[in-house]
Amino acid sequence: MNIQEHIPRNALVWIVICLFAVVAPHATRLPLWVVGVYLLAVTWRIMVYRGRWSFPGRAVKFAITASCFAGIALTYQTLITLEATVALLLLAFALKLVELVRRKDAYVLLFLGYFVCLTEFLFSQDILVTLFSLVNVVLITTALIALHQPGQQRFSKEPLRLAGVMVAQALPLMLVMFFLFPRFGPLWTVPIKSGAAKTGMSDFMKPGDVARLSQSDDVAFRVKFEGEIPPQAELYWRGLVLSRLKEGTWSAIGYYQVPDEERRPVAVDTQGVEPLNYTVIMEPSHQNWLYGLHYAQSSSGSVVHAPDYRLFSMVPVEAELMYSASSWTQAPVEVELSSWRRKAETRLPADDDPRTRQLARTMHGEAASDRAFVDSVLAMFNEQPFVYTLNPGFLAATNAMDDFVFVSRRGFCEHYAYAFVLMMRAAGLPSRVVAGYQGGEINPVNKTVIVHQFDAHAWAEVWLEGEGWVRVDPTAAVSPLRIEAGLEQAMQGDGSFLSESPLSPARYRSIPLVNQFRLRYDALTYRWQSWVVGFDNKRQIELLHDFFGEISARMFILALFGTALLVLLPVAWSLLRGRSMQVSREHDKYYRAFCARLEALGLQRQSGETPGQYALRVKQALPASSATIDNITRLYNELAYADSALSSADRQDGLRRLRQAARQFRPNRRAIANH
Amino acid sequence: MGSGSLIQGKHRYRLRFAERFQRWINRRIPPSRSVTLNQRRIFIFPSAAGLFFMFCLLVMLLTAINFQNNLSYALTFLLATLFIVATLHTYANLSGLTIQAVRAAAAFPGQRTEFELLISKGRQRRHYALHCAWPDSSDALVNLTDQESARVVLHMPVGERGWYKPGRLLLESTYPLGLLRCWTWLDLDLHALVYPRPLPTPELPGTASQDDDGAALLLPGSDDFYALREYRQGDPMRQIHWKGLAKGQGLHSKEHTAYAQRSAWLDWEQFAGLPTEQRLSHLCFWALDFHKKQEEFGLQLPALVIAPGTGDKHLDAVLRALALYGKEPASA
């Protein structure tokens, strides 16, 4: 094996450190046995190193690889989702350690490590994840450096410093490239994430679903308004419109179940009204729907407008997504209802909940108008002993709404929305359940609205003649506090708020220090998401416009090379500016002067002749100067070859004496011995 | 026929290319016993690992584009600029180093000679993984960390009699990341002396040495004073009869006896009629033979006489004369 191919022991230690550091952020997503493979791989390599075990043979390698593939296929049921692909990559990373023999194997392993760092970003682009990945990059770079310090047999932290310095030197130029590199769309479709990690609303809803969501303090999205933040009670974030009731479950009408001519939303008159402008940054939900206030339009490229006036994305939101939207909260929508739409929004299954339907028909008959009927149903929720609770208990399996309206009367928002829409439709009014979030926490640090999962909510929309779709929230009739102050306030009495997550910082909002920290960190996250994660083509053009005015290819290249020079020149300067070279080279200068004098007399130093041999030859020719020649040669040899053994004082003294001797050395041509 | 001339043509082009490369590099890095590396003398290019790394970067960039993932972009660009920064660090690792030729040991044909170099620190506090080798020599991997300079000994098989020039020394390093290879080709003006190949003959012709009567031979430098004779050029100084000189008796040398079997002159003419190289080879064999037996011998070549003597230095002088017979002196 070529001597350059040996892996120093120090590098091996750093490689093992990298292995664990790189897999750490992935660990929560991985099946436990993958972590087991890591431990096995490291144990194996250490045993090989100690000479107890040997490297695996070809058959063993093949068996291990095949069983890893099989294991992944069994665990994930597929090999083509992102999770499965990344798990395979991580296994390859671990197993490469077992066949780490030469330096080139280490290259493959460590470059794979860089790639594993990158895959972590496909799951989360959080600040902490980013910082951890940066540390990982430094660690992998350290291992690369250690790999090129031959003979380092003891663990040494020294390469870590250089790795840190190099990464720090690379950072500024990276930023420039990050902001200048043109962003364009995907070149081809890529493996998607499996549904395992879906969070937030699902596209169907049955009683109990929203209540479950309310146990999570995860952030669903953050919103920044251009102007004043509207009051809490106005913040109804529409996500899903659920128009179809089947077997006690509300679901959305699929895109392809809508007839062609109904697929575009009916135009809304927004003339002369100033819209409410805001920007939403969604956390990855792995779902397609986006959130907006009543009658929202978005100019962002990836946002599609549905015929029921909600926003959605053609691809699931796999990473933080930023979009801007405008809302006209007072605009009447769909004042003219198509016959297909009317039929779809009034359809009920044939025969459940007869008592509730009967009640609705009676109340509708008694009411003077549709509007009065809506009010009378809300009044019923308000005046009868209905309870708004996170723990509504179980409802009867059949005729669940009859059980709710007439017996238990305990429910969360989805129960009220369900019962309300059921009653509207029973009376023949077009109506539907809307699912989304209501309210949000205002972060005083940066004036954003943080919408948590526990803000999940369900309400109703009723179509009224001449008014179009009107939002009605039956929950507000039962528990006005929920709408005005949020879930935490509404649940203060029974202590069920986030009762399943005792460590959630949102639970400790009453402790000022904790709360302050939480809000500051959230503001930082917002800034991070809007500047780094949400940086897209549009933002790039805005930024470049602000900086350079006009955008052209030449400007791009100039900016890139200009900053590259600006950044790299100081690095080059610090590296190459020269330690004082005189100290180590001075003796050569004097010795060369001595040789030049002799050369003038025809006594050239021959190649391959050491100073000692040369001195012997020259002394024969110049016997008179032998003492001086000996002296100079001895001093020179000491300075040039016994360098490390000399103290610096000795060195200075030696140099001084050599200089003196060389200057005073004046051999005479006539003194050359006759031979 | 056609393909043959093609191959010849190819060969000719390769030769011409090699010649032009030699001329170019001789201009760029002229031969010298001591070379300090600067930007004229250092070449840098991505290593094989570096090219592989670039490929990995491309895959990462495609991942970033396809997943529309900004932090993946950021990581890709960070690694790309790390590559650029590594260029400077790799260059700095060689820059300023001084490489000096120290010694080239003499050797017999087919043996390996020893070349000794001295590498001294440049501007960095530490230099790592300096790999040096001649195209067909052994190689060495040197770190310069605590010490100012390091000696490197490389072994190399030598060719035929005369001066052996090892060609250009390759000094390379991929430190710190292995992504870039920095190298230089140095002509350190080192020559190794190659002695003639020793070729035995059953006996040394023209020596009347059959009488093994133990007759005392004249060996200079022995203790027993034997006689005075006329001074011959090449006699050591301490053999000069100084007292006699002071008395005005002229320059005489003292002769001493030693217990030797033969008085030996290795003479060019002893092998008359043989080709030059064979003559030198035989002379070389006998010189070694005498040296091994610690017997005194002298050498007579056309236009060169080495007085009889013993010892390593004497042997060196004799072998050197044989090695360089009819050769140009090495250019300094």
Contacts between the chains, C-beta under 8 A, distances in Angstrom:
chain1	res1	chain2	res2	distance
A	2	B	139	7.9
A	3	B	131	7.6
A	3	B	139	6.3
A	3	B	140	7.7
A	3	B	141	5.0
A	4	B	129	7.3
A	4	B	131	5.7
A	4	B	141	6.4
A	4	B	174	8.0
A	103	B	178	7.3
A	104	B	48	8.0
A	104	B	49	6.9
A	107	B	49	4.6
A	107	B	52	6.6
A	107	B	53	7.8
A	107	B	178	6.5
A	108	B	52	7.9
A	111	B	52	6.8
A	111	B	53	6.0
A	111	B	56	4.8
A	114	B	56	6.8
A	114	B	60	7.5
A	114	B	75	7.5
A	114	B	79	6.0
A	115	B	56	6.4
A	115	B	59	7.2
A	115	B	60	6.4
A	117	B	75	6.2
A	118	B	60	5.4
A	118	B	63	6.3
A	118	B	64	7.6
A	118	B	72	5.1
A	118	B	75	5.1
A	118	B	76	7.3
A	119	B	63	7.9
A	121	B	69	5.5
A	121	B	71	4.2
A	121	B	72	5.0
A	121	B	75	6.9
A	122	B	63	7.8
A	122	B	67	5.5
A	122	B	69	6.0
A	122	B	72	7.1
A	125	B	69	7.1
A	125	B	70	6.9
A	125	B	71	4.7
A	130	B	71	6.0
A	133	B	71	7.7
A	133	B	75	6.9
A	137	B	75	7.2
A	137	B	78	6.7
A	137	B	79	7.5
A	141	B	82	7.0
A	141	B	177	7.0
A	144	B	176	7.2
A	144	B	177	4.8
A	144	B	178	6.2
A	145	B	175	7.7
A	145	B	176	4.6
A	145	B	177	6.7
A	147	B	178	6.5
A	148	B	128	6.0
A	148	B	129	4.9
A	148	B	173	8.0
A	148	B	174	6.2
A	148	B	175	4.3
A	148	B	176	5.7
A	148	B	177	7.2
A	148	B	178	5.6
A	149	B	128	4.9
A	149	B	129	6.8
A	149	B	143	6.9
A	149	B	175	7.4
A	150	B	128	7.2
A	150	B	129	5.4
A	150	B	141	5.0
A	150	B	143	6.5
A	151	B	141	7.7
A	151	B	143	6.2
A	159	B	176	7.8
A	162	B	89	7.9
A	162	B	176	6.2
A	166	B	82	6.2
A	166	B	85	5.4
A	166	B	86	6.9
A	166	B	89	6.6
A	166	B	176	7.3
A	166	B	177	7.8
A	167	B	78	7.2
A	167	B	82	6.6
A	169	B	85	4.7
A	170	B	78	5.7
A	170	B	79	8.0
A	170	B	81	4.0
A	170	B	82	4.3
A	170	B	84	7.4
A	170	B	85	4.9
A	171	B	78	7.0
A	171	B	81	7.7
A	173	B	77	7.9
A	173	B	81	4.1
A	173	B	84	6.9
A	174	B	74	6.5
A	174	B	77	4.5
A	174	B	78	4.4
A	174	B	80	7.7
A	174	B	81	4.9
A	177	B	77	4.0
A	177	B	80	7.0
A	177	B	81	6.9
A	178	B	70	7.7
A	178	B	73	6.1
A	178	B	74	5.3
A	178	B	77	5.5
A	181	B	73	6.5
A	181	B	77	7.0
A	183	B	68	7.8
A	184	B	65	6.9
A	185	B	68	7.6
A	186	B	65	6.4
A	186	B	66	4.5
A	186	B	67	7.5
A	186	B	68	6.3
A	187	B	62	6.8
A	187	B	65	6.0
A	187	B	66	5.8
A	188	B	66	6.4
A	189	B	66	7.8
A	190	B	63	7.8
A	190	B	66	4.5
A	190	B	67	5.9
A	318	B	67	7.5
A	319	B	67	7.1
A	319	B	68	7.1
A	319	B	69	5.8
A	532	B	70	5.9
A	532	B	71	6.9
A	532	B	74	7.3
A	533	B	70	5.5
A	533	B	71	7.0
A	534	B	70	7.7
A	535	B	70	5.4
A	536	B	68	8.0
A	564	B	84	7.4
A	568	B	84	6.8
A	568	B	85	7.4
A	568	B	88	6.8
A	571	B	85	6.3
A	571	B	88	5.6
A	572	B	88	5.2
A	575	B	88	5.5
A	575	B	89	6.7
A	575	B	91	7.9
A	575	B	92	4.1
A	575	B	123	7.8
A	575	B	124	7.7
A	576	B	88	7.8
A	576	B	91	7.8
A	576	B	92	5.8
A	576	B	95	6.0
A	576	B	96	8.0
A	576	B	123	6.3
A	577	B	123	7.3
A	578	B	96	7.1
A	578	B	123	4.8
A	579	B	121	8.0
A	579	B	122	7.9
A	579	B	123	5.0
A	579	B	124	7.6
A	579	B	125	7.3
A	581	B	96	7.0
A	581	B	122	7.8
A	581	B	123	7.3
A	584	B	98	7.9
A	584	B	120	5.8
A	584	B	121	6.5
A	584	B	148	5.6
A	584	B	149	7.6
A	585	B	36	8.0
A	585	B	98	7.0
A	585	B	120	7.9
A	588	B	34	6.8
A	604	B	332	4.9
A	605	B	332	7.1
A	606	B	329	7.9
A	606	B	330	6.4
A	606	B	332	6.0
A	607	B	33	6.8
A	607	B	101	7.4
A	607	B	104	7.8
A	607	B	189	5.2
A	607	B	190	6.5
A	607	B	191	5.0
A	607	B	330	5.4
A	607	B	331	7.8
A	607	B	332	6.1
A	608	B	101	7.9
A	608	B	103	6.8
A	608	B	104	4.4
A	608	B	190	6.4
A	608	B	191	5.2
A	608	B	192	6.8
A	608	B	193	6.9
A	608	B	330	7.3
A	610	B	102	6.8
A	610	B	103	5.4
A	640	B	118	7.3
A	640	B	149	7.9
A	641	B	118	7.3
A	641	B	151	7.6
A	643	B	147	7.0
A	643	B	148	4.7
A	643	B	149	5.6
A	644	B	146	7.3
A	644	B	147	4.2
A	644	B	148	6.3
A	644	B	149	7.9
A	675	B	233	7.8
